[in-house]
Amino acid sequence: MTDLPDGRTDSEPVPPAAPEIDPIPTAQFPKLRALAARAPWRTIGACGSLLLFGMVLFVLHRLVQEVNIADVKAAAAATPWRVLGISLAATAASYVALTGYDWFGILHIKRRDVGYPVAALASFTGYALSYTIGFQIVVAGAVRYRIYAGAGLGAAEVAAITAISALTLWIGIFFTLALGLVTEAADVSRLDGLSVTVNTSLGVAILVALGAYLIWIGRRERAVTIDGYRLALPNVKSTGAQILIGVVDLMGAAFALWILLPPDAAIAFPTFAALFVVAMTLGMLSHAPGGAGVIEATVLLALPNLSTDAVLASLLLWRVVYYLIPFTLALALLGGSELARRRGRMHRAGVMLAAVMRPVAPIVLGAAVFLGGIVLLVSGALPAETDRLHVLRRVVPLPFVEASHLLASVVGVVLLVVARGLLRRLDSAYRVAQVLLTAGLIFSLTKGFDVEEAIVLGVVLSLLTVNRRAFYRRASLWDQDLAPAWLAAVAIVLAGSIWLGFFAYQDVDYTNQMWWEFAYRGDAPRFLRASLAACVAALAIGLHALLHRHGRPRDTAPEPEERIAAIVATSPRADSNLAFLGDKRFLFSEAGDAFIMYQVQGRSWVAMGDPVGPAERTSELLWSFRELADQHGGWPVFYQASVARLPTYLDLGLSLLKLGEEARVDLSKFTLEGKAGYEWRYVDRKASKEGLEVAVVPARDAVALYPELKRVSDAWMSSKKNSEKGFSLGFWSEDYLRHFDIAVVRHNGRIVGFANMWYGANREEATVDLMRYAPDAPKGVMDALFVRLMIRAKADGYRWFNLGMAPLSGLADHPLGPTWNRVGAFLFRYGDNFYNFEGLRTYKSKFDPVWEPRYLACPGGWVLPQILLDITALIGGSPKRAAPSAASAEPTLTEDSAA
C-alpha cells in the first residue's frame, strides 16, 4: 500500500473520466448544469404525474356525471363478436410491432445470434406486463434482463437494447403525433382547446425537429454517453425503420379501440388515430397503470357527440382486449419459457413448479400482488351485489361486514407497497404479503361474498407460498426505498378508486350523517369510511418513506483478535494484516479457518482483496459473500482481486476491470553489489554519511516509542494538510500498530521517520504500510528506509518485497479495447497534473520488480460508476473516524527520489 507524490494513495480507485461527447446546451453554462445535477428529478417527475392525473380525473368526473353503470354493462354486452375479433387482430398486429422494438435493438448492438424468438418473448412479455401494471422501467427491465441473460447477454447489452427500444417508441410517437397535428388540426383543437394554427405549428415544429435529428445523425456517427457508457445512435436508414415500427404499433392499438366504438361514431380513423396518440402520450406521462383514467378522459373529450355510456363500454372492452388478454398470455409465456429450460430435469410436479417460478416469481408475484391491491380498492369503492348481501346477512353479523369492508381497503393500500418489496425479493415482504392476502381473502367473503375476488387472492397466495425460496433477502420491508414514482402510482390508484366510488354513488345525497350510518345496504357510507381509512394508511406509509433515510447496516460484535490473528498468521499475503485495522467486517468459512474482510458503503459490499486462508476455502467464501450481499440487495465488489482468483470471480457472474499492476521485488536478485546495485549502494552510503540509522523495533518494545512516533505523524499530517484514510491502507491507531514491528529512522539519535512492517507467512513477502517522516528530516530518508528494509528482509529469508500498486499501469490502449482500458491508459499518460501515474510506475521500475495485475471484480453495467464512487468514499473515510478528506496524508516512495 504505497503512496503517491501528490499526497494520494496508490490503492485509491480512480473513477473513469467521462469520454468526450457531443456538446449539450448546458455544457456552456456551469451554473445551470450544476443546478440541473442537483435537481430532484425523480420527485419532480412523480409530482408532475400526480398533477396530470389529478387534472384528468377532474375532467373525467365532469364527463361521466350522468352515466349509469347498468347502461355501460348493457352496451358492452351488445358488442358483436365479429367486432371483438377484429379488435383482437389489430391488438395482435400492435404487439407484433412491439417485438420489433427489441429486435431492432438486438440488430443495432450486433447480437443477431440471440434470435428473433428470444427478442419477441422478451419484448411481448415485458410490454404486456408493464403496460398493465405500470412501472415500465422496473417491470419491463426485470423481465428483459431475465430472458436476455438466459440467452447470454450482459447487463450493459440489455440496457442498450432497452434504451434503443425506448428511443424507437418515442420517435414513433412523436412522428405519428406530428402527422395528426398537421393533418387533423381542427379535430385535435376540440380536444386541447388550442387554435388550428397553433396545433398545426406544433406539428410542423415536431416534424422539423425530427428532420433536424435526421440531418444531425446523417452527417456522421453519433453517440450518447450515460454514466460513462457510450451508445451509438441509429443512422438515418435505421431511424426510418424505427419510425415505421412505431407507427404500426400505434395504429394497431388505435384501430383496436376505433373498431369497438359505437356504430354511430362518425369519426374517420386517421382523425381518431391522431387523438388516440395524444391520449396514449398523456397516459404514459401520467405513469398510471395502463394509463387508466387518462385515456378514458381523452377519448370522451374527443367524442362529445356520442353516448357516454356506449363510449365507456367500448373503452372497457378495449381494456380487456388490449391489456388483460396480453397480460394473461405474457404470464403463461414467461412461465413456459422457464419450464422449457428445465425440461427433463425434474419429475415431481411441485418441485418443477417451484423451479420454474423461482427466477420470475418476484416479477410475476409482485405484479399479481399489486393488482390484488387494486382489486381490493376498486371492490371497496363499488356497491355489493344485492343477491349476495341477502345470503351474507344470514351468516355474518353487520359489525363484521362493516369492519371487513374498511379493513379490505386498508389491506389493498398496503399490498401496493408490499409489491415493491416482492420485486426486491425481501423475505419480510413475503411474510407480510401472505398475511395480507389471507386477510384480504377472508374480508372479500365477509364484506360482500365476493367469491371471484377471493379466488384471485387465493391463487396469488398459493403461488406465493410455493415460491418461498425466491424471497430470501433479509431486509426490513419498511426500510426499502419507496421511490417517488412508486408513491405516485400508489396515490394514483387510490385516487382512481375513490373517484370510481363517487362515480358509482353520484346519485346519493351526501350528508355528515352518512359517516355514522350502518346497514347491510349502506354501500355509500361504507365506501366513505373505507376510503378515509385507506387514505390514512397511504399517508402514513408515504410519510414514513419520505422521512426514512438509509442507514449503515447494523454493526456486529467485533471478532476476537485471536481468531483473526490465527488466520492472518497462515496467509502468505502481507496485506492480510489490514484485518487488524478495526474498520472491517468479517465473513468466515464454515470451518472457521478463512475469512473475507469487507465493509459496506451504500449498496456496495466491498471486500478487500481475495479471501484470506487456505486456497480450498476460496470458492466457498466467495459464493457465501455473493449470497450475503444479494440477501441485502447489495452489489458484491472485490477490490484489488488477484489473477489467481479470476476464474472464480467470473463464475460468480462478475465483470473485471483492471486497476493497475502491483510491483513485487524479487529479493533473491536485489543487491547492493556490482553495477546492478550502484544506485541503491549510493543511497545507503549517503544515508550513513548523513547520520541516518534504520532499526526494526519489535512490536512489544515499540509501544514505548508511540509518543515520539505520534509527534512525527502529527507533524507530517500538519505539513500535508490532509486527513487519514482507511480500508485499503493503515492509519494512525495504537490498537492497530501494536500488532506490528516498527521500522524507525533516527537522525543523530532523534526519530525522524517510521513505518510499520507487514510480513507474509512462510517468509513469502514483506512490505510496509504506514509511512511517515518529519518535515525537517534529511532528504532521502524514505529511500534509505526502503533500501535497508529490503536488505534486512533478504537476510531474513523473505522471497519478495511488495512495493504496492501502480494505478492504471499496464492497461491495453487499443481502439478495440474496453472503454475502461482506453480511458485508463489515457489518464496514465496524460494525467500527471492531478495524479503521478506514470512517474510512480517509472520509479518502481528501478527496482526491477515483477508486475502482477490487480483487478476490480464487481457487477458491470450502469451500476459501475456508483461502485467506483462508493469505493473512493470508503477509502477516503474509515468507519472508525469522522469525515476525513478525500486526499491522502501518506508519504510516497517517489517524493525523496524524484530529485
Buried (B, 14 or more C-beta within 10 A) or exposed (E): BBBBBBBBBBBBBBBBEEBEEEEEEBEEEEEEBEEEEEEEEEBEBBEBBBEBBBBBBEBBBEBBEEBEEEBBEEBBEEBEEEBBEBBBBBBBBBBBBBBBBBBBBBBBBEBEEBEBEBBBBBBBBBBBBBBBBBBBEBBBBBBBBBBBBBBEBBBBBBBBBBBBBBBBBBBBBBBBBBBBBBBBBEBBBEBBEBEBEBBBBBBEEBBEEBEEBBEEBEEEEBEBBEEBBEBBBBBEEBBEBBBBBBBBBBBBBBBBBBBBBBEEBEBEEBBBBBBBBBBBBBBBBBBBBBBBBBBBBBBBBBBEEBBBBBBBBBBBBBBEBBBEBBBEBBBEBBBEBBBEEEEEEBEEEEEBBBBBBBBBBBBBBBBBBBBBBBBBBBBBBBBBEEEBBEEBBEEBEEEBBBBBBBBBBBBBBBBBBBBBBBBBBBBBBBBBBBEBBBBBBBBBBBBBBBEEBBEBBBEBBEBBEBBBEBBEBEBEBBEBEBBBBBBBBBBBBBBBBBBBBBBBBBEBEEEEEBEEEEEBEBBBBBBBBBBBBBBEBBEEBBEEBEEEEEEEEEEEEEBEBEBBEEBBEBBBBBBBBBBBBBBBBBBBBEEEBBBBBBBBBBBBBBBBBBBBBBEEBBBBBBBBBBEBBBBBBBBBBBBBBBEEBBEBBEEBEBBBBBBBBBBBBBBEEBBBEEEEBEBBBEBBEBBEEBEBBBEBBEBEEBBEBBEEBBEBBEBBBEEBEBBBBBBBBBBBBEEBBBBBBBBBBBBEEEBBBBBBBBBBBEBBBBBBBBBBBBEEBBEBBBBBBBBBBBBBBBEEEBBBBBBBBBBBBBBEEEEEEBBBBBBBBBBBEEBBEEBBBBBBBEBBBEBEBEBBBBBBBBBBBBBBBBBBBBBBBBBBBBBBBEEBEBBBBBBBBBBBBEE
